[in-house]
């Protein structure tokens, strides 16, 4: 498990607070863009989900952040396509 620590990651207690504040208008725009939802995917075929991109090219759950206005099943399909190179229709996923 120690080999995972070479990956980019956040460690609790090592966060340097940003002293720059956004204007109310910019903050409102940021809230519209930065979606807090995520979709993680577990494929049922064990041979089809070895991740092909960083942060770790190995066996992991696929998934990540949703884009503004995106449905969870569309997010799942997008991440599977990007991370595993498997193109599946969004309708194949369920929440």
C-alpha positions in Angstrom: 0.0 0.0 0.0 3.0 2.4 0.5 3.4 2.6 -3.3 0.2 4.6 -3.5 1.7 7.6 -1.8 3.6 8.7 -4.9 0.3 9.7 -6.4 -1.0 13.3 -6.2 -3.3 13.4 -3.2 -4.4 15.6 -0.3 -3.2 14.7 3.2 -5.3 15.9 6.2 -3.6 18.7 8.0 -1.4 19.8 5.1 -3.9 22.1 3.5 -2.7 25.7 3.0 -5.7 28.0 3.1 -6.0 30.3 0.1 -6.2 33.9 1.3 -7.7 35.2 -1.9 -11.5 35.6 -1.8 -13.8 35.7 -4.8 -16.3 38.5 -5.4 -19.9 37.5 -4.8 -20.5 37.4 -8.6 -17.4 35.2 -9.2 -18.3 33.0 -6.3 -21.9 32.5 -7.7 -20.4 31.5 -11.1 -18.0 29.1 -9.4 -20.9 27.4 -7.6 -22.6 26.9 -10.9 -19.5 25.3 -12.5 -18.0 23.3 -9.6 -20.4 20.3 -9.2 -20.1 18.5 -5.9 -21.7 15.3 -7.1 -19.7 12.3 -8.2 -20.4 9.0 -9.9 -18.3 5.9 -9.1 -18.7 2.9 -11.2 -18.3 -0.8 -10.5 -18.4 -2.9 -13.7 -19.7 -6.5 -13.3 -17.3 -8.0 -15.8 -14.0 -8.3 -13.9 -12.0 -8.2 -17.1 -13.2 -4.9 -18.3 -12.3 -2.3 -15.7 -8.6 -2.0 -15.4 -8.0 1.8 -15.5 -6.0 3.0 -18.4 -5.3 6.6 -17.3 -3.8 8.4 -14.2 -3.9 8.8 -11.3 -3.2 5.1 -11.2 -3.1 2.7 -14.1 -4.2 -0.4 -12.2 -7.3 -2.0 -10.7 -9.6 0.8 -9.2 -13.1 1.9 -9.1 -13.8 4.2 -12.1 -15.6 7.5 -11.8 -15.3 11.1 -10.7 -17.1 14.4 -10.7 -20.2 15.2 -12.5 -20.4 18.2 -14.8 -23.0 20.9 -14.3 -26.4 19.7 -15.4 -25.2 16.2 -16.1 -27.2 13.1 -15.2 -25.5 10.4 -13.1 -25.7 7.7 -15.7 -24.2 10.1 -18.3 -21.3 10.8 -15.9 -20.8 7.1 -15.4 -20.6 6.4 -19.1 -18.2 9.4 -19.6 -15.8 8.2 -16.9 -15.8 4.6 -18.1 -15.0 5.7 -21.6 -12.2 8.0 -20.4 -10.7 5.8 -17.7 -11.1 2.3 -19.2 -11.5 3.0 -22.9 -14.9 1.2 -22.9 -17.7 3.0 -24.7 -21.1 2.1 -23.1 -24.4 3.7 -23.5 -25.5 5.8 -20.5 -28.7 3.8 -20.3 -26.6 0.7 -19.2 -25.9 2.4 -15.9 -28.2 2.6 -12.9 -28.0 4.6 -9.7 
